[in-house]
Amino acid sequence: MSDERNFRTYYYKKFGIGGVEEKKSIEILLNEHPLNIDKLRQFCLMFQVPAKYRIYLWKVILGILPCGQGSHDFVMDQRKQQYNDLLHALKLMRRVDNSTTAGLLVLKMYKLETGMLTFEEQELVDPDDMALFTISEALSNIEEDDINVYWIAKKFYEYFLKWKEPILSLTEKAVNSLKKEDPKIWQHLNQHDMFSILPLRAWFLSGFADILPNTSMERIWDKVVGGSFAVLVHVAVAIFLTFKRPLLSMNNRESMLKYLSKLPEDSGDVVVVKALDLWQQHGGHQMVARSDSPLFSDRSPS
């Protein structure tokens, strides 16, 4: 406990916070003028983000809002106008209506904005489309403002796409990590050739939005926003470890795949706690957050 306290004291001093309580540190960081993105990202890596500040923090770090608080209202007004223009265009084209789900709405708006909207109703035609759909659906369950849902979903999706090529190596890391953590469950899954059919790529592309309960997913995305995409590797491992017993009782791939398609609502916290423990054991919390990451290279409204 003393080591943890000493570590936190060092962190607070490093960022000019002193010995203030942890729950107040984020308020101090958010009151800096201008906002320091590196400090905010480091906070996401080191601590649990308070729910009341999560959406605002995500918007700042993702570049939806600029570092200068004085222009926040103006920028969000521009974001709102762009959102309304896209929505109005889709309604004129009769591509959306009041019954359109949040995921499909965001997907069509994004395709229209990027010039990829087809004349035919051919949505969700590839894994990338499904990733944006599931991200948006998950966000709509934790955020009431449709404008925030669109912009946050878009920014998360574009970040995950930056990892599209390295995802193969991440899936290999997840499999190898599981083998080290628990050879028994690894062997069972390997014997049934599960690693060839598990949708690990889709899980990574959507940040596990399609299988993790929303309240659990938020804590993982905090780390992603902080700059640690690798935390998703540990989420995959944690899922297999958490459900080791039922998986070992199954002897066919179809049963295991169906079981893992959507985690029980009451198991999300268990998976996340285990994932974050693994992430910390491998030094994820010791990353140095830097705002020159490719994720944050463009902070202008787009």
LOTIFI-531262 format. One record per residue (C-alpha): residue in one letter; residue number from 1; x, y, z; chain. Coordinates in pm, 1 decimal. Layout:
% residues N
+---+-----+----------+----------+----------+---+
! r !   k !       px !       py !       pz ! c !
+---+-----+----------+----------+----------+---+
! A ! NUM !        X !        Y !        Z ! A !
...
+---+-----+----------+----------+----------+---+
This chain:
% residues 302
+---+-----+----------+----------+----------+---+
! r !   k !       px !       py !       pz ! c !
+---+-----+----------+----------+----------+---+
! M !   1 !      0.0 !      0.0 !      0.0 ! A !
! S !   2 !    285.2 !    236.2 !     84.8 ! A !
! D !   3 !    449.1 !    167.1 !   -249.5 ! A !
! E !   4 !    123.7 !    250.2 !   -426.3 ! A !
! R !   5 !     88.6 !    571.6 !   -228.2 ! A !
! N !   6 !    447.9 !    671.3 !   -307.2 ! A !
! F !   7 !    389.0 !    602.1 !   -674.1 ! A !
! R !   8 !     76.1 !    813.0 !   -682.0 ! A !
! T !   9 !    247.3 !   1094.0 !   -494.2 ! A !
! Y !  10 !    521.4 !   1090.5 !   -757.8 ! A !
! Y !  11 !    260.3 !   1104.2 !  -1032.7 ! A !
! Y !  12 !     78.8 !   1398.4 !   -875.5 ! A !
! K !  13 !    401.7 !   1593.7 !   -825.9 ! A !
! K !  14 !    512.6 !   1519.3 !  -1178.4 ! A !
! F !  15 !    200.2 !   1684.2 !  -1316.4 ! A !
! G !  16 !    183.4 !   1964.9 !  -1066.9 ! A !
! I !  17 !   -101.4 !   1821.6 !   -864.2 ! A !
! G !  18 !     74.1 !   1779.5 !   -531.0 ! A !
! G !  19 !    -84.0 !   1554.8 !   -271.6 ! A !
! V !  20 !   -443.3 !   1605.1 !   -375.9 ! A !
! E !  21 !   -683.9 !   1312.5 !   -370.7 ! A !
! E !  22 !   -699.5 !   1106.3 !   -685.0 ! A !
! K !  23 !  -1064.8 !   1184.0 !   -751.3 ! A !
! K !  24 !   -985.8 !   1555.0 !   -770.6 ! A !
! S !  25 !   -682.4 !   1525.2 !   -993.8 ! A !
! I !  26 !   -881.1 !   1502.6 !  -1316.3 ! A !
! E !  27 !  -1066.3 !   1821.8 !  -1225.5 ! A !
! I !  28 !   -735.3 !   2001.0 !  -1185.5 ! A !
! L !  29 !   -614.4 !   1872.5 !  -1522.3 ! A !
! L !  30 !   -939.4 !   1975.9 !  -1692.0 ! A !
! N !  31 !   -908.8 !   2325.9 !  -1548.0 ! A !
! E !  32 !   -567.5 !   2387.4 !  -1704.0 ! A !
! H !  33 !   -558.8 !   2647.7 !  -1982.6 ! A !
! P !  34 !   -497.8 !   2523.6 !  -2242.6 ! A !
! L !  35 !   -569.6 !   2157.9 !  -2178.2 ! A !
! N !  36 !   -262.0 !   1935.4 !  -2179.1 ! A !
! I !  37 !   -343.6 !   1630.2 !  -2389.4 ! A !
! D !  38 !    -41.4 !   1431.9 !  -2272.2 ! A !
! K !  39 !   -142.1 !   1472.4 !  -1907.3 ! A !
! L !  40 !   -501.6 !   1376.2 !  -1981.0 ! A !
! R !  41 !   -395.4 !   1068.5 !  -2171.4 ! A !
! Q !  42 !   -156.2 !    974.2 !  -1894.1 ! A !
! F !  43 !   -440.9 !    999.6 !  -1645.4 ! A !
! C !  44 !   -646.0 !    759.2 !  -1859.6 ! A !
! L !  45 !   -359.0 !    511.7 !  -1850.3 ! A !
! M !  46 !   -293.3 !    543.0 !  -1478.4 ! A !
! F !  47 !   -637.0 !    573.7 !  -1320.8 ! A !
! Q !  48 !  -1004.1 !    495.6 !  -1366.8 ! A !
! V !  49 !  -1180.9 !    781.1 !  -1540.9 ! A !
! P !  50 !  -1479.6 !    921.4 !  -1345.3 ! A !
! A !  51 !  -1799.8 !    856.8 !  -1538.2 ! A !
! K !  52 !  -1911.8 !   1220.8 !  -1518.2 ! A !
! Y !  53 !  -1603.0 !   1337.1 !  -1710.3 ! A !
! R !  54 !  -1563.4 !   1045.6 !  -1952.1 ! A !
! I !  55 !  -1744.0 !   1180.7 !  -2259.8 ! A !
! Y !  56 !  -1586.6 !   1526.1 !  -2226.5 ! A !
! L !  57 !  -1242.6 !   1373.2 !  -2175.7 ! A !
! W !  58 !  -1282.8 !   1148.0 !  -2478.4 ! A !
! K !  59 !  -1392.3 !   1442.5 !  -2691.8 ! A !
! V !  60 !  -1087.6 !   1645.6 !  -2593.3 ! A !
! I !  61 !   -833.0 !   1365.2 !  -2636.4 ! A !
! L !  62 !   -985.5 !   1242.9 !  -2962.0 ! A !
! G !  63 !   -961.5 !   1593.1 !  -3105.8 ! A !
! I !  64 !  -1334.6 !   1654.2 !  -3131.2 ! A !
! L !  65 !  -1279.4 !   1951.7 !  -2901.8 ! A !
! P !  66 !   -961.9 !   2166.8 !  -2919.7 ! A !
! C !  67 !   -721.3 !   2220.1 !  -2629.7 ! A !
! G !  68 !   -832.5 !   2579.5 !  -2588.9 ! A !
! Q !  69 !  -1153.6 !   2584.2 !  -2385.4 ! A !
! G !  70 !  -1248.8 !   2925.7 !  -2519.0 ! A !
! S !  71 !  -1339.8 !   2784.2 !  -2859.2 ! A !
! H !  72 !  -1526.7 !   2475.4 !  -2738.7 ! A !
! D !  73 !  -1872.0 !   2621.7 !  -2794.8 ! A !
! F !  74 !  -1784.3 !   2741.2 !  -3143.8 ! A !
! V !  75 !  -1629.4 !   2408.4 !  -3245.5 ! A !
! M !  76 !  -1919.5 !   2202.8 !  -3112.6 ! A !
! D !  77 !  -2158.5 !   2432.2 !  -3295.5 ! A !
! Q !  78 !  -1970.2 !   2352.3 !  -3617.2 ! A !
! R !  79 !  -1980.9 !   1981.7 !  -3534.9 ! A !
! K !  80 !  -2355.0 !   2004.6 !  -3475.6 ! A !
! Q !  81 !  -2409.3 !   2186.5 !  -3804.2 ! A !
! Q !  82 !  -2211.5 !   1926.8 !  -3996.1 ! A !
! Y !  83 !  -2406.7 !   1647.6 !  -3826.4 ! A !
! N !  84 !  -2740.0 !   1811.3 !  -3911.0 ! A !
! D !  85 !  -2635.3 !   1865.9 !  -4273.1 ! A !
! L !  86 !  -2548.1 !   1497.7 !  -4311.3 ! A !
! L !  87 !  -2870.0 !   1388.7 !  -4142.4 ! A !
! H !  88 !  -3079.9 !   1623.0 !  -4357.9 ! A !
! A !  89 !  -2915.8 !   1495.2 !  -4676.5 ! A !
! L !  90 !  -2981.0 !   1132.8 !  -4584.0 ! A !
! K !  91 !  -3344.2 !   1208.6 !  -4508.8 ! A !
! L !  92 !  -3385.7 !   1383.7 !  -4843.7 ! A !
! M !  93 !  -3236.0 !   1077.1 !  -5009.1 ! A !
! R !  94 !  -3477.0 !    860.5 !  -4807.1 ! A !
! R !  95 !  -3188.1 !    656.9 !  -4675.5 ! A !
! V !  96 !  -3281.2 !    704.6 !  -4307.5 ! A !
! D !  97 !  -3593.9 !    773.9 !  -4105.3 ! A !
! N !  98 !  -3698.0 !    790.0 !  -3741.1 ! A !
! S !  99 !  -3678.2 !    411.7 !  -3709.6 ! A !
! T ! 100 !  -3315.4 !    388.3 !  -3823.5 ! A !
! T ! 101 !  -3093.4 !    249.2 !  -3548.4 ! A !
! A ! 102 !  -2802.6 !    450.3 !  -3412.6 ! A !
! G ! 103 !  -2547.6 !    213.5 !  -3563.3 ! A !
! L ! 104 !  -2695.3 !    225.2 !  -3911.7 ! A !
! L ! 105 !  -2743.3 !    601.6 !  -3894.1 ! A !
! V ! 106 !  -2380.6 !    666.1 !  -3800.9 ! A !
! L ! 107 !  -2261.9 !    422.9 !  -4066.4 ! A !
! K ! 108 !  -2460.0 !    593.7 !  -4343.0 ! A !
! M ! 109 !  -2358.9 !    940.2 !  -4226.1 ! A !
! Y ! 110 !  -1994.2 !    839.2 !  -4225.8 ! A !
! K ! 111 !  -2020.1 !    685.1 !  -4571.0 ! A !
! L ! 112 !  -2190.1 !    996.9 !  -4703.4 ! A !
! E ! 113 !  -1927.8 !   1223.1 !  -4548.2 ! A !
! T ! 114 !  -1642.0 !   1017.5 !  -4693.2 ! A !
! G ! 115 !  -1803.7 !    974.0 !  -5035.5 ! A !
! M ! 116 !  -1854.1 !    598.4 !  -4997.2 ! A !
! L ! 117 !  -2233.5 !    583.0 !  -4973.2 ! A !
! T ! 118 !  -2365.2 !    358.2 !  -5248.8 ! A !
! F ! 119 !  -2693.2 !    401.8 !  -5432.9 ! A !
! E ! 120 !  -2804.1 !     54.5 !  -5327.2 ! A !
! E ! 121 !  -2886.4 !    -46.6 !  -4971.9 ! A !
! Q ! 122 !  -2568.1 !   -243.7 !  -4915.6 ! A !
! E ! 123 !  -2464.9 !   -158.8 !  -4562.2 ! A !
! L ! 124 !  -2258.8 !   -386.9 !  -4337.1 ! A !
! V ! 125 !  -2097.6 !   -550.9 !  -4637.3 ! A !
! D ! 126 !  -1755.5 !   -594.7 !  -4475.7 ! A !
! P ! 127 !  -1600.4 !   -620.6 !  -4126.1 ! A !
! D ! 128 !  -1504.2 !   -253.4 !  -4130.4 ! A !
! D ! 129 !  -1869.6 !   -153.3 !  -4169.7 ! A !
! M ! 130 !  -1972.1 !   -387.6 !  -3890.4 ! A !
! A ! 131 !  -1705.1 !   -239.4 !  -3663.7 ! A !
! L ! 132 !  -1840.8 !    114.6 !  -3704.1 ! A !
! F ! 133 !  -2194.8 !    -16.9 !  -3659.5 ! A !
! T ! 134 !  -2119.4 !   -194.7 !  -3331.0 ! A !
! I ! 135 !  -1911.2 !     95.0 !  -3195.7 ! A !
! S ! 136 !  -2199.9 !    332.5 !  -3263.3 ! A !
! E ! 137 !  -2460.6 !    100.8 !  -3114.0 ! A !
! A ! 138 !  -2254.4 !     64.4 !  -2796.6 ! A !
! L ! 139 !  -2196.6 !    438.7 !  -2766.3 ! A !
! S ! 140 !  -2565.9 !    511.9 !  -2811.8 ! A !
! N ! 141 !  -2631.5 !    307.2 !  -2497.4 ! A !
! I ! 142 !  -2399.3 !    516.2 !  -2281.9 ! A !
! E ! 143 !  -2443.1 !    862.8 !  -2436.2 ! A !
! E ! 144 !  -2777.2 !   1032.4 !  -2505.1 ! A !
! D ! 145 !  -2649.4 !   1309.1 !  -2733.9 ! A !
! D ! 146 !  -2664.5 !   1179.6 !  -3093.1 ! A !
! I ! 147 !  -2407.1 !   1435.7 !  -3206.6 ! A !
! N ! 148 !  -2156.0 !   1313.3 !  -2950.1 ! A !
! V ! 149 !  -2228.3 !    954.3 !  -3052.3 ! A !
! Y ! 150 !  -2148.8 !   1029.5 !  -3415.9 ! A !
! W ! 151 !  -1824.9 !   1216.6 !  -3356.2 ! A !
! I ! 152 !  -1689.3 !    985.0 !  -3088.2 ! A !
! A ! 153 !  -1781.0 !    673.8 !  -3287.9 ! A !
! K ! 154 !  -1614.9 !    820.7 !  -3596.1 ! A !
! K ! 155 !  -1293.3 !    904.1 !  -3412.7 ! A !
! F ! 156 !  -1271.4 !    566.6 !  -3239.0 ! A !
! Y ! 157 !  -1340.5 !    387.1 !  -3565.9 ! A !
! E ! 158 !  -1071.2 !    580.2 !  -3750.1 ! A !
! Y ! 159 !   -825.6 !    499.6 !  -3472.9 ! A !
! F ! 160 !   -904.8 !    128.4 !  -3484.8 ! A !
! L ! 161 !   -863.1 !    136.6 !  -3863.1 ! A !
! K ! 162 !   -507.3 !    262.6 !  -3816.8 ! A !
! W ! 163 !   -438.6 !    -75.6 !  -3654.8 ! A !
! K ! 164 !   -606.3 !   -271.6 !  -3931.8 ! A !
! E ! 165 !   -281.9 !   -402.6 !  -4077.7 ! A !
! P ! 166 !   -104.1 !   -492.0 !  -3747.5 ! A !
! I ! 167 !   -413.3 !   -671.4 !  -3612.4 ! A !
! L ! 168 !   -285.2 !  -1007.3 !  -3740.6 ! A !
! S ! 169 !     18.5 !   -974.8 !  -3516.4 ! A !
! L ! 170 !   -205.9 !   -873.0 !  -3226.0 ! A !
! T ! 171 !   -414.9 !  -1187.0 !  -3264.1 ! A !
! E ! 172 !    -95.6 !  -1391.6 !  -3257.9 ! A !
! K ! 173 !     11.4 !  -1211.7 !  -2940.7 ! A !
! A ! 174 !   -322.9 !  -1288.5 !  -2779.9 ! A !
! V ! 175 !   -290.1 !  -1659.6 !  -2862.6 ! A !
! N ! 176 !     70.2 !  -1674.3 !  -2741.0 ! A !
! S ! 177 !    -15.9 !  -1485.2 !  -2424.0 ! A !
! L ! 178 !   -299.7 !  -1725.5 !  -2348.5 ! A !
! K ! 179 !    -63.1 !  -2018.3 !  -2394.9 ! A !
! K ! 180 !    167.6 !  -1873.3 !  -2130.2 ! A !
! E ! 181 !   -110.9 !  -1777.8 !  -1889.2 ! A !
! D ! 182 !   -302.1 !  -2106.0 !  -1906.9 ! A !
! P ! 183 !   -172.4 !  -2388.7 !  -2128.0 ! A !
! K ! 184 !   -477.4 !  -2603.0 !  -2052.2 ! A !
! I ! 185 !   -740.5 !  -2374.3 !  -2201.3 ! A !
! W ! 186 !   -503.6 !  -2285.2 !  -2485.8 ! A !
! Q ! 187 !   -459.8 !  -2653.4 !  -2569.8 ! A !
! H ! 188 !   -834.4 !  -2714.2 !  -2558.7 ! A !
! L ! 189 !   -907.0 !  -2426.2 !  -2795.6 ! A !
! N ! 190 !   -617.5 !  -2522.2 !  -3019.6 ! A !
! Q ! 191 !   -729.4 !  -2884.1 !  -3044.5 ! A !
! H ! 192 !  -1065.6 !  -2768.3 !  -3173.5 ! A !
! D ! 193 !   -900.2 !  -2522.3 !  -3412.1 ! A !
! M ! 194 !  -1086.1 !  -2236.5 !  -3245.2 ! A !
! F ! 195 !   -821.1 !  -1976.6 !  -3317.2 ! A !
! S ! 196 !   -890.9 !  -2003.4 !  -3689.7 ! A !
! I ! 197 !  -1263.1 !  -1922.5 !  -3654.5 ! A !
! L ! 198 !  -1276.8 !  -1689.5 !  -3355.2 ! A !
! P ! 199 !  -1360.1 !  -1333.4 !  -3468.9 ! A !
! L ! 200 !  -1052.6 !  -1184.3 !  -3302.0 ! A !
! R ! 201 !  -1000.7 !   -938.3 !  -3586.5 ! A !
! A ! 202 !  -1358.9 !   -814.6 !  -3556.3 ! A !
! W ! 203 !  -1321.8 !   -789.1 !  -3178.1 ! A !
! F ! 204 !  -1013.6 !   -572.1 !  -3214.1 ! A !
! L ! 205 !  -1160.1 !   -353.1 !  -3490.2 ! A !
! S ! 206 !  -1463.3 !   -272.6 !  -3275.5 ! A !
! G ! 207 !  -1278.5 !   -245.4 !  -2945.2 ! A !
! F ! 208 !  -1489.1 !   -538.6 !  -2818.2 ! A !
! A ! 209 !  -1802.1 !   -325.2 !  -2850.4 ! A !
! D ! 210 !  -1990.0 !   -622.6 !  -2991.4 ! A !
! I ! 211 !  -1938.8 !   -857.6 !  -2696.1 ! A !
! L ! 212 !  -1845.8 !   -658.2 !  -2384.1 ! A !
! P ! 213 !  -2128.5 !   -504.6 !  -2178.3 ! A !
! N ! 214 !  -2130.5 !   -126.9 !  -2228.9 ! A !
! T ! 215 !  -2043.7 !    -34.3 !  -1870.2 ! A !
! S ! 216 !  -1738.8 !   -260.1 !  -1886.9 ! A !
! M ! 217 !  -1633.1 !   -153.0 !  -2234.9 ! A !
! E ! 218 !  -1595.9 !    208.7 !  -2121.5 ! A !
! R ! 219 !  -1303.9 !    128.4 !  -1891.5 ! A !
! I ! 220 !  -1118.1 !    -50.3 !  -2169.8 ! A !
! W ! 221 !  -1172.8 !    236.9 !  -2410.9 ! A !
! D ! 222 !  -1029.0 !    474.0 !  -2150.2 ! A !
! K ! 223 !   -697.6 !    292.0 !  -2191.6 ! A !
! V ! 224 !   -729.8 !    296.4 !  -2570.4 ! A !
! V ! 225 !   -785.5 !    672.8 !  -2558.3 ! A !
! G ! 226 !   -480.9 !    695.5 !  -2336.4 ! A !
! G ! 227 !   -277.3 !    540.2 !  -2616.2 ! A !
! S ! 228 !   -272.7 !    168.2 !  -2537.3 ! A !
! F ! 229 !   -429.8 !    -28.4 !  -2819.0 ! A !
! A ! 230 !   -247.1 !   -333.1 !  -2681.1 ! A !
! V ! 231 !   -488.7 !   -347.5 !  -2387.7 ! A !
! L ! 232 !   -727.7 !   -521.9 !  -2628.1 ! A !
! V ! 233 !   -489.2 !   -818.3 !  -2644.6 ! A !
! H ! 234 !   -531.5 !   -866.7 !  -2271.3 ! A !
! V ! 235 !   -909.1 !   -836.1 !  -2299.8 ! A !
! A ! 236 !   -910.8 !  -1131.8 !  -2539.2 ! A !
! V ! 237 !   -695.2 !  -1336.3 !  -2302.2 ! A !
! A ! 238 !   -910.6 !  -1238.6 !  -2004.0 ! A !
! I ! 239 !  -1224.0 !  -1360.3 !  -2182.7 ! A !
! F ! 240 !  -1076.6 !  -1706.7 !  -2234.0 ! A !
! L ! 241 !   -946.9 !  -1724.0 !  -1877.2 ! A !
! T ! 242 !  -1274.8 !  -1604.8 !  -1725.5 ! A !
! F ! 243 !  -1482.8 !  -1860.7 !  -1914.2 ! A !
! K ! 244 !  -1229.5 !  -2140.1 !  -1897.5 ! A !
! R ! 245 !  -1456.6 !  -2382.7 !  -1710.5 ! A !
! P ! 246 !  -1758.7 !  -2371.9 !  -1944.8 ! A !
! L ! 247 !  -1532.4 !  -2372.3 !  -2251.3 ! A !
! L ! 248 !  -1350.5 !  -2683.1 !  -2130.7 ! A !
! S ! 249 !  -1685.7 !  -2859.9 !  -2097.2 ! A !
! M ! 250 !  -1765.3 !  -2801.5 !  -2465.1 ! A !
! N ! 251 !  -1642.5 !  -3040.4 !  -2730.8 ! A !
! N ! 252 !  -1741.6 !  -2871.2 !  -3054.5 ! A !
! R ! 253 !  -1646.0 !  -2541.5 !  -3213.4 ! A !
! E ! 254 !  -1998.9 !  -2426.6 !  -3282.5 ! A !
! S ! 255 !  -2094.5 !  -2437.8 !  -2913.9 ! A !
! M ! 256 !  -1784.4 !  -2246.6 !  -2806.7 ! A !
! L ! 257 !  -1825.6 !  -1985.9 !  -3078.5 ! A !
! K ! 258 !  -2189.7 !  -1929.2 !  -2986.8 ! A !
! Y ! 259 !  -2101.7 !  -1903.6 !  -2619.0 ! A !
! L ! 260 !  -1839.2 !  -1637.6 !  -2686.5 ! A !
! S ! 261 !  -2057.7 !  -1433.4 !  -2923.0 ! A !
! K ! 262 !  -2198.1 !  -1218.6 !  -2640.0 ! A !
! L ! 263 !  -2074.8 !  -1216.8 !  -2282.1 ! A !
! P ! 264 !  -2324.3 !  -1226.9 !  -1994.8 ! A !
! E ! 265 !  -2399.8 !   -878.2 !  -1862.0 ! A !
! D ! 266 !  -2289.5 !   -966.0 !  -1509.4 ! A !
! S ! 267 !  -1951.7 !  -1099.1 !  -1621.1 ! A !
! G ! 268 !  -1822.6 !   -783.4 !  -1787.5 ! A !
! D ! 269 !  -1658.4 !   -637.3 !  -1478.5 ! A !
! V ! 270 !  -1482.7 !   -966.5 !  -1403.8 ! A !
! V ! 271 !  -1336.6 !   -974.7 !  -1755.0 ! A !
! V ! 272 !  -1228.0 !   -611.3 !  -1742.6 ! A !
! V ! 273 !  -1064.5 !   -640.4 !  -1401.0 ! A !
! K ! 274 !   -872.7 !   -947.5 !  -1515.8 ! A !
! A ! 275 !   -775.7 !   -777.3 !  -1843.7 ! A !
! L ! 276 !   -647.8 !   -466.3 !  -1667.2 ! A !
! D ! 277 !   -454.5 !   -678.4 !  -1419.5 ! A !
! L ! 278 !   -282.6 !   -855.8 !  -1708.7 ! A !
! W ! 279 !   -224.1 !   -523.0 !  -1881.3 ! A !
! Q ! 280 !    -59.1 !   -381.0 !  -1568.2 ! A !
! Q ! 281 !    149.5 !   -693.9 !  -1518.2 ! A !
! H ! 282 !    291.3 !   -639.3 !  -1865.1 ! A !
! G ! 283 !    368.1 !   -274.0 !  -1793.4 ! A !
! G ! 284 !     82.5 !   -115.8 !  -1988.4 ! A !
! H ! 285 !     24.5 !    146.7 !  -1718.5 ! A !
! Q ! 286 !    387.8 !    254.9 !  -1744.6 ! A !
! M ! 287 !    347.5 !    385.4 !  -2098.4 ! A !
! V ! 288 !    438.0 !    748.6 !  -2155.6 ! A !
! A ! 289 !    145.8 !    918.5 !  -2325.1 ! A !
! R ! 290 !    246.5 !   1140.8 !  -2613.8 ! A !
! S ! 291 !     18.4 !   1363.3 !  -2817.2 ! A !
! D ! 292 !    223.1 !   1307.7 !  -3134.2 ! A !
! S ! 293 !     59.0 !    967.2 !  -3171.9 ! A !
! P ! 294 !    -97.4 !    911.7 !  -3516.9 ! A !
! L ! 295 !   -436.6 !    917.2 !  -3345.9 ! A !
! F ! 296 !   -397.8 !   1281.1 !  -3254.2 ! A !
! S ! 297 !   -210.0 !   1416.8 !  -3552.9 ! A !
! D ! 298 !   -514.5 !   1607.9 !  -3674.9 ! A !
! R ! 299 !   -711.3 !   1813.1 !  -3422.5 ! A !
! S ! 300 !   -896.9 !   2029.4 !  -3667.5 ! A !
! P ! 301 !  -1270.3 !   1972.0 !  -3721.1 ! A !
! S ! 302 !  -1311.0 !   1702.6 !  -3985.4 ! A !
+---+-----+----------+----------+----------+---+
